[in-house]
Amino acid sequence: MSCGYCRSCRATATASSTARCCERSPRSRPPSSRPPPSPHRPGPAAHLTDDPLTAQVTAAWAEVLGRPTVPSDVNFFDLGGHSLAMFKLQDALERHCGLRPSIVALFQETTVRAQVALIRADREQGKDAPAGSSAEAARRARTARLRQQRARKGVSR
């Protein structure tokens, strides 16, 4: 049986190499023998913020990534995010912050801190229209185009 944790277990999958590997793997150690958390990784309390916008963006990230805490300076993709999850993040940011950043902007700004700055800049420029208004405007424009196309087809008959 292979632990799947290291290359030697996956490659050889022999009982002896697995036993040697799994004895060294952190997964096989009981919790009391695991090393203490790194001082570089702050606990949940370190991510609390007095800024409501940062809290909203962090909540959106936590929802999409399925993580209890999200550091403000770590890349979305380093935390397990992927390109499809970025679209979910766009929806979550709209729900949490009331603003839907463009997908291109989200791919350019891939940390909580950068996205907070992006949303702040958009709000200062007056792009904080109510959530859904852009979708409603797009729907109306599509309906108008369809009516025009139908009218042209009716006239050419």
Disulfide bonds with the S-S distance in Angstrom:
none
